[in-house]
Amino acid sequence: MCIKTTSSASSKTTSMAVTSSAASRSTVISRRAQGQEEVEETTKMNYSNGKTTKMVPSTHSLHKRETKYDLWIFLAPALFWKLTPILPVYLTGITRMLSTRILLSLHYIFCDKDNYQNKLTQKQLRREKEDYLVGIVLHMWAQIALQLIFPSMFFSDPSLITTCALHTFLSHVLVVEPLYYVAHLWLHIPEHMKSMHGFHHLSIHTLPSTSLVQNFREHFVYIATFGPAFLLPFFLGGSQHWIVIGAYLVLFDIVNAFGHMNIRISSTMWIGRWSPLRYLFYTPEFHLGHHAYFRANYGLFMPIWDFLFGTHREYKKPDPKLLPANQQDFVFIGHNGGLGHLLTCPEFSVYNVYDKYVRSFLPLQVEFVLVHMACLVCRLFLKSYRLSRYCINGTKIGRIICVLRTPVDYIYPSRYNGVNREVVQLIKDENKNYGTRYFGLGNLNKMKQLNDGGKVISHMVKCDPELKDRNVRIWTGDTMTAASVYNQIVEIPGIKDLFYIGANGKIGNAVCNLIIKRRPDLKIKIFSSYESMSHPNISYTTDLTEMLNYKIVVTGKIIPGHKYVKAFKKAKMNNITNKTRFVLDYTVPFIPIDVRLFPEIQHIPIGLLQVNSKSFLRGHFDICMSHDQDHIYPCHAGCIMNAHECRETDEVGDIDLVEMESMWKRALNYGFQNRIIDYKSNHSTGLPIKA
């Protein structure tokens, strides 16, 4: 169903979005205010079950682990190479790490990618990213210690490997499984839960690697619990081999990860009442039931112990009730933004999807060339790169799809025709396969030099024999971007002037023209040699050092970092007093500038909206964009609004100032909001403005 903004239905819908947004905001604020007390109260509710439980403070998350030494801790066992073979240690450790990463990627592709009801939170991903490999590295150190103490334990005659493997399997089944059941019960005693095991249970929507995420002290409990699997064959049978130990640990990780996957198994072979597998090998739902109920399903891989001691509890993973898999109403067409962008792809690492744009030590141009070479290889196998789908107001499905193009393709005019043809071909394929009619152009796919702000794409679609009668709509979303930047500027308390870099661009031009119209008291100094606008309130300069004369600097153009450094050094040499406190940057991707010479300057990304409504947008609409969870670029948000409202005209070319103001009002009703910047205390936040 399409929503028309001029109708009463629109008013009702948008007011519902605001209500949902307000409720969501109050919930978030409540949670932040309560903090740790809320976590403790939740634990009390989970444990009470009608009984009084002794309450103790939660301490499992008080530590802040320092991660900058992780690589050195991983490499340090190599120092023992003269005392004991280190190859078995690193083969085992690296194989475990690789298998974990592969499982993470496969789980995302086949389980989480299109499940917009099961959103991965930035908080969980950040916490797990810091800890999911800790256990593996600790085991490497434990192996070094055991090799030094019991060298024959790891290097028995290779002919005994099969026997060692059988004994290890029996030790696991007969000793580790019941021992783990008891240890797990012990960990769920409130004191131990709050000091250790509760850290693991912070993950609500589990990932395969959640199985490895534990409080640091809890890892030693598990070393003692799982150790008998390979210690007993050596002490009782007289033989053991590092290949068996390594294989056991890798298989253990895989099976453990299986129990933390968000999948449903309905085969009677697995869950039938009379099936032996029901009691001898678990399913993901068995262990997810433990995460849901807390006081049930304590077993490791064999549920039989829960059945024997009455702690088994049936759990059925709820049906997410998704819209049809072949539904796709809107596509936002993106492209690769460089090496830092590539590293945020969830197939590479789910834990990186909300990471900032990462720069290497290499010059930006070299990074572009390297990622372009990687993209050329990908083009041999792929036509495009598809991200997760998301749900728009419960009725429509959107998705980001990237053409396999890199910044190099947008630098050289000789490549422009090829890029435009590829964009149109993607539109053609998606319309043919899914009936998609609404398309947004992201970032450089709509730049003026490439296709005149989308006009060329719109014309190519209308002239294409397959598309001309399909009512395909092309949007740039630039109206919303300009509206966001304009409102970010005019809401600055007491602003009288600003320095603008990139004002001659499409967005900058619209912003400046609306400022002239609505804020005749505001003076603008533009950094450019081309004077595109003539007005008493607008002046131009080609000296970047002049930015330091203004408290507020707005930039919509990526300038090489060395030019900022050069300008700052010049100012230092000439003893120019720096007045700049805020550089507000709406370029994509956001690349931090070096302000060490003037540390009082804050370089802050703007042109970035917070999504306050949890009902209007659901799913991973915000990943791989180098910004925080529940944020979205205005151009993307504007296109989503157009799709929701079933806009049947193209939005290409120049920006309409009247539509800028109208669209911003509707955006607020949908729960979109500019980030707040505290200009008095020099502190910015992503919190929404209070209504």
Summary of the structure (lengths in Angstrom):
residues: 691
radius of gyration: 28.8
end to end distance: 28.7
largest distance: 92.0
contacts: 2211
relative contact order: 0.10
helix: 51%
strand: 11%
